[in-house]
């Protein structure tokens, strides 16, 4: 029985999603390994200053003074290492 165009596209979409999910899981594992390797290293002075600066902005209600998403990601990674 021949498959219709919609069925072929649905199967291709499922395969693409499965491939993308596998790539994302692999990237997440790599990031976790990198963070685990850095877990015992102390923060540099610049990193400490960054954490303090962004920490002060985190709960600010003004949209113009809030940190960007990249800064929030970096902050969360450094905050985990801060002891």
C-alpha positions as CSV (number, residue, x, y, z in Angstrom):
1,X,0.0,0.0,0.0
2,X,1.4,3.4,-1.0
3,X,1.8,6.1,1.6
4,X,0.2,9.5,1.1
5,X,2.2,12.7,1.2
6,X,0.8,13.6,4.7
7,X,1.8,10.3,6.1
8,X,5.3,10.6,4.7
9,X,5.6,14.2,6.1
10,X,4.4,13.0,9.5
11,X,6.9,10.2,9.6
12,X,9.7,12.6,8.5
13,X,8.7,15.0,11.2
14,X,8.8,12.3,13.9
15,X,12.2,11.2,12.7
16,X,13.5,14.9,12.8
17,X,12.1,15.4,16.3
18,X,13.7,12.3,17.5
19,X,17.1,13.3,16.0
20,X,16.9,16.8,17.5
21,X,15.9,15.4,20.9
22,X,18.9,13.1,20.8
23,X,21.2,16.0,19.9
24,X,19.8,18.2,22.7
25,X,20.3,15.4,25.2
26,X,23.9,14.9,24.1
27,X,24.6,18.7,24.4
28,X,23.0,18.8,27.9
29,X,25.2,15.9,29.0
30,X,28.3,17.7,27.6
31,X,27.3,20.9,29.5
32,X,26.7,19.0,32.7
33,X,30.1,17.3,32.4
34,X,31.8,20.7,31.8
35,X,30.0,22.2,34.9
36,X,31.0,19.2,37.0
37,X,34.7,19.6,36.0
38,X,34.5,23.3,37.0
39,X,32.6,22.6,40.3
40,X,35.7,22.6,42.5
41,X,37.5,25.6,40.9
42,X,37.0,28.9,42.8
43,X,35.5,31.9,41.0
44,X,37.8,34.6,39.7
45,X,37.4,38.2,40.8
46,X,35.7,39.1,37.6
47,X,33.2,36.2,37.9
48,X,32.4,37.2,41.5
49,X,31.8,40.8,40.4
50,X,29.5,39.5,37.6
51,X,27.5,37.4,40.1
52,X,27.1,40.3,42.5
53,X,26.1,42.7,39.6
54,X,23.6,40.4,38.1
55,X,22.2,39.2,41.5
56,X,21.3,42.8,42.3
57,X,19.4,43.0,39.0
58,X,17.5,39.7,39.2
59,X,14.5,40.9,41.2
60,X,14.3,44.3,39.7
61,X,10.8,44.9,38.3
62,X,11.9,47.3,35.5
63,X,12.2,45.6,32.2
64,X,15.0,47.9,31.1
65,X,17.3,47.0,34.0
66,X,16.7,43.3,34.1
67,X,19.5,41.1,32.9
68,X,19.4,39.4,29.5
69,X,18.7,35.6,29.2
70,X,22.4,35.0,28.4
71,X,23.4,36.8,31.6
72,X,20.8,34.8,33.6
73,X,22.2,31.6,32.3
74,X,25.8,32.5,33.1
75,X,24.7,33.7,36.5
76,X,23.0,30.4,37.3
77,X,26.1,28.5,36.2
78,X,28.4,30.6,38.4
79,X,26.0,30.7,41.3
80,X,26.1,26.9,41.4
81,X,29.9,27.1,41.8
82,X,29.8,29.8,44.4
83,X,30.5,28.6,48.0
